[in-house]
């Protein structure tokens, strides 16, 4: 509930007439003012306390957004550990809640793996075959939720989000695209899709309302390539061939914009998915297209660094 997406979901749930009480957990306080929600500041490693909070509340619906994307807020090692700890604690606690009817967990279209191994726009029936560590992290969340759902007999919805971009969303892709000089693959400038954080939050609320019980792709309409995004953002393009990405990753890391392997995969091979079933199952459709989201990305105000101001006697 503390991150941008979590606090957006919480704010929208507070406005839902079917929601009575609302409890959330995170390592940071909520990013927006919530009126009625109860918040607990807990670390992913505090498993016993997390289980106590969840089981004492005994929810009818549980939404798990506890996913640390590598190089978004922390590096790969910590992201993997934090995500695993949170999944074990929260999904495990769900199995001990007698009132629980439904669980919705965050996943991503990274679970489909490289574009060459999947259809151009994989559907929810496409086999899960992650080819990056982030994709494997998300697949583990889906597997854990599915196993608990079968054991206790509840609906389990798995929202496979396209890369989420928003004004306050920590995103390695967004950070990379906003650099003054942006690399792209000269011979493999494949299209990708994203989703805006507000639309992603609406999808979670719709999944909770409808008691979604299957995986579902959440993808903004349309697509864009890295070179097209660079032109829209008036950035300087840096064309690369395959081996040069290793050097570009090192330079970008030094510039404060680490490029994890799932973002390299997106920039090099593209990342699309078929999100058409969201309207059928949830009555949900993203309001912003992928080009719209990219335009919003470049419209955000940048941080301006100024030198020290000398005091005049």
SULDA-V332719 format. One record per residue. N is the residue number from 1. RES is the residue in one small letter. PHI is phi as a letter, one per 40 degrees, with the letter a starting at -180 (* if undefined). BURIAL is 1 if it has 16 or more other C-alpha atoms within 10 Angstrom, else 0. Layout:
n: (N;N)
res: (RES;RES)
phi: (PHI;PHI)
burial: (BURIAL;BURIAL)
This chain:
n: (1;2;3;4;5;6;7;8;9;10;11;12;13;14;15;16;17;18;19;20;21;22;23;24;25;26;27;28;29;30;31;32;33;34;35;36;37;38;39;40;41;42;43;44;45;46;47;48;49;50;51;52;53;54;55;56;57;58;59;60;61;62;63;64;65;66;67;68;69;70;71;72;73;74;75;76;77;78;79;80;81;82;83;84;85;86;87;88;89;90;91;92;93;94;95;96;97;98;99;100;101;102;103;104;105;106;107;108;109;110;111;112;113;114;115;116;117;118;119;120;121;122;123;124;125;126;127;128;129;130;131;132;133;134;135;136;137;138;139;140;141;142;143;144;145;146;147;148;149;150;151;152;153;154;155;156;157;158;159;160;161;162;163;164;165;166;167;168;169;170;171;172;173;174;175;176;177;178;179;180;181;182;183;184;185;186;187;188;189;190;191;192;193;194;195;196;197;198;199;200;201;202;203;204;205;206;207;208;209;210;211;212;213;214;215;216;217;218;219;220;221;222;223;224;225;226;227;228;229;230;231;232;233;234;235;236;237;238;239;240;241;242;243;244;245;246;247;248;249;250;251;252;253;254;255;256;257;258;259;260;261;262;263;264;265;266;267;268;269;270;271;272;273;274;275;276;277;278;279;280;281;282;283;284;285;286;287;288;289;290;291;292;293;294;295;296;297;298;299;300;301;302;303;304;305;306;307;308;309;310;311;312;313)
res: (x;x;x;x;x;x;x;x;x;x;x;x;x;x;x;x;x;x;x;x;x;x;x;x;x;x;x;x;x;x;x;x;x;x;x;x;x;x;x;x;x;x;x;x;x;x;x;x;x;x;x;x;x;x;x;x;x;x;x;x;x;x;x;x;x;x;x;x;x;x;x;x;x;x;x;x;x;x;x;x;x;x;x;x;x;x;x;x;x;x;x;x;x;x;x;x;x;x;x;x;x;x;x;x;x;x;x;x;x;x;x;x;x;x;x;x;x;x;x;x;x;x;x;x;x;x;x;x;x;x;x;x;x;x;x;x;x;x;x;x;x;x;x;x;x;x;x;x;x;x;x;x;x;x;x;x;x;x;x;x;x;x;x;x;x;x;x;x;x;x;x;x;x;x;x;x;x;x;x;x;x;x;x;x;x;x;x;x;x;x;x;x;x;x;x;x;x;x;x;x;x;x;x;x;x;x;x;x;x;x;x;x;x;x;x;x;x;x;x;x;x;x;x;x;x;x;x;x;x;x;x;x;x;x;x;x;x;x;x;x;x;x;x;x;x;x;x;x;x;x;x;x;x;x;x;x;x;x;x;x;x;x;x;x;x;x;x;x;x;x;x;x;x;x;x;x;x;x;x;x;x;x;x;x;x;x;x;x;x;x;x;x;x;x;x;x;x;x;x;x;x;x;x;x;x;x;x;x;x;x;x;x;x)
phi: (*;c;c;c;c;c;c;c;c;c;c;c;c;d;c;c;c;c;c;c;c;a;b;b;b;a;c;b;c;d;c;a;c;b;c;b;c;c;b;b;c;b;c;d;c;c;c;c;c;c;c;c;c;c;c;c;c;f;c;c;b;b;b;b;b;c;b;b;c;d;g;c;b;a;c;d;d;c;c;c;c;c;c;c;c;c;c;c;c;c;c;c;c;d;c;b;b;c;c;c;b;a;b;b;b;c;b;a;c;c;c;c;g;c;c;c;c;b;d;d;b;c;c;c;c;c;d;c;a;c;b;b;c;c;c;c;d;c;c;c;c;d;c;c;c;c;c;c;d;c;c;b;g;b;c;b;c;b;c;c;c;c;d;c;b;a;d;b;c;c;b;c;c;c;c;c;c;c;c;d;b;b;c;a;c;c;b;a;c;c;c;a;b;b;a;c;c;c;c;c;c;c;c;c;c;c;c;c;c;c;f;d;b;a;c;a;c;b;b;c;c;g;a;a;b;c;c;c;c;c;c;c;c;f;c;c;c;b;c;b;b;d;c;c;c;c;c;c;c;c;c;c;c;c;c;g;b;d;b;c;c;c;c;d;c;c;c;c;b;g;a;b;a;c;b;c;c;c;c;c;c;b;g;b;a;d;c;b;c;d;d;c;c;c;c;c;d;c;c;c;c;c;c;b;c;b;c;c;c;c;c;b;c)
burial: (1;1;1;1;1;1;1;1;1;1;1;1;1;1;0;0;0;0;0;0;0;1;1;1;1;1;0;0;1;1;0;0;0;0;0;0;1;0;1;1;0;1;1;1;1;0;1;0;0;1;1;0;1;1;1;0;0;1;1;0;1;1;1;1;1;1;1;1;1;1;1;1;0;0;0;1;0;0;1;1;0;1;1;1;1;1;1;1;1;1;1;1;1;1;1;1;1;0;0;1;1;1;1;1;1;1;1;1;1;1;1;1;1;1;1;0;0;1;0;0;0;1;1;1;0;0;0;1;1;1;1;1;1;1;1;1;1;1;1;1;1;1;0;0;1;1;0;1;1;0;0;0;0;1;1;1;1;1;1;1;1;1;1;1;1;1;1;0;1;1;1;1;1;1;1;1;1;1;1;0;0;1;1;1;1;1;0;1;1;1;1;1;1;1;1;1;1;1;1;1;1;1;1;1;1;1;1;1;1;0;1;1;1;0;1;1;1;1;1;1;1;0;1;1;1;1;1;1;1;1;0;0;1;0;1;0;1;0;0;1;0;0;0;0;1;0;0;1;1;0;0;1;0;0;0;0;1;1;1;1;1;1;1;1;1;1;1;1;1;1;1;1;1;1;1;1;1;1;0;0;0;1;0;1;1;1;0;1;1;1;1;1;1;1;0;1;1;1;0;0;0;0;0;0;0;0;0;0;0;0;0;0;0)
